[in-house]
Amino acid sequence: MNDSRPDLRPETRAVHVPQPAIEGSRPISVPIYQTSGFVFDDPAVMADAMSRPDGAFVYGRYTNPTVRSLELAVAGLEGGTAAIATGSGMGAINTVLLGLLSPGDHLVAQRSLYGGTAAMINELVGRFGIEVTYVPENDPAALRAAVRPRTRLVYLETISNPMTLVADLPAMCAAARELGLLSVVDNTFATPMLCRPLEHGADIVVHSTTKYLSGHTDVVGGLAVFADPGLHEKVWHFAIELGASADPFAAWLTLRGLQTLALRMERHCSNAHYLATRLAAHPAVTAVHWPGLASHPSHELAGKLLSGCGGVLAFDLAGGRPAGERFMSAVRLALLAPSLGGVETLVLHPATTSHRALSADELRRSGIGEGTVRIAVGIEHPEDLWADVSQALS
Ligand SMILES: *Cc1c(COP(=O)(O)O)cnc(C)c1O
């Protein structure tokens, strides 16, 4: 304990509470450092801490020991050198895009993007004078053809939502490198258990830790992992100004989820495989979109790139939009909810919910049918899941 100060008055002693100095042992699990700032004995150490990402802890918006623990853990899993944890996945994506792009710059992005990312890029184009070209996620020739003098980066997603297209990371990242561009990959759907984009040539990996990394549908968070410490430092300076920093309690929940990520991913993948196979054989279903199936356009690439095909699948109902809506109200165990990556199975009808802003034409172009249903498969018993899905289909 720090000395208690009997010479001070109660008002002062209530403010300056004693803290245990832990010696001789340490906590097994990472504690929540619920403090907004840190105390220094030496002003020079404080000045140094404020000017670089790996100095002493200084202020919660910069980082925090609980948050740092999460940053180091995910950077390690992804094979990166450093990370920046943020308050949401969009916080991580914005930190990276705004930290690296300036007005007049151009980026190349894959066509099938997470909705929030697509909306954000529209914002950059509409209000910040940044330009974008969309290319297929597996077409390095289209990427080469899209490049302009002010092209700065390529933006990809390992597995896309909801049609589960797999990006050709080795080919796309190699082309980007050749052209002197940075490649940024959203690895939310795959997680480092199924794919590590930095090993395939990416420079930055972004995550919505809201999904599989935390895994229990109880926290919103994000994270960006960097291969190069110099690039991390550059984005870090912007990140502390942007202020999208992670909260220590959210980081703690995410760390707790992360410890079971490998086990959960195995079950998410095997459950998705089981449901995809059963759905593909069902007469009410015209197509199943999951890269583990031989019928999927990314099947061969998935075999080379992923050590599991993920827990999200989509399927098309023969009955179109009304059948999709009927299915949504007929499930009993699966929950009708947005998001994914938690232990519970969630279902969504994109045409009437997440993608309702798209016209029938735009829907078709993104490969989403009026009767397409997305399932974010949880870790329940596969037979219980199939019993629920098959009763909802009839
Ligand atoms: C959910 C999600 C995001 C956004 O993350 P939030 O934590 O909701 O801000 C970005 N990319 C993908 C692929 C996602 O699934």
The ligand as a Gaussian input file, in Angstrom:
#p B3LYP/6-31G(d) Opt

LIG

0 1
 C      -19.580000      -5.324000     -38.344000
 C      -18.553000      -5.109000     -39.369000
 C      -17.884000      -3.889000     -39.486000
 C      -18.209000      -2.697000     -38.612000
 O      -17.898000      -2.963000     -37.294000
 P      -18.641000      -2.251000     -36.053000
 O      -17.978000      -2.888000     -34.880000
 O      -20.095000      -2.546000     -36.193000
 O      -18.368000      -0.789000     -36.165000
 C      -16.913000      -3.772000     -40.456000
 N      -16.609000      -4.789000     -41.276000
 C      -17.246000      -5.973000     -41.211000
 C      -16.885000      -7.052000     -42.159000
 C      -18.243000      -6.177000     -40.257000
 O      -18.876000      -7.346000     -40.187000

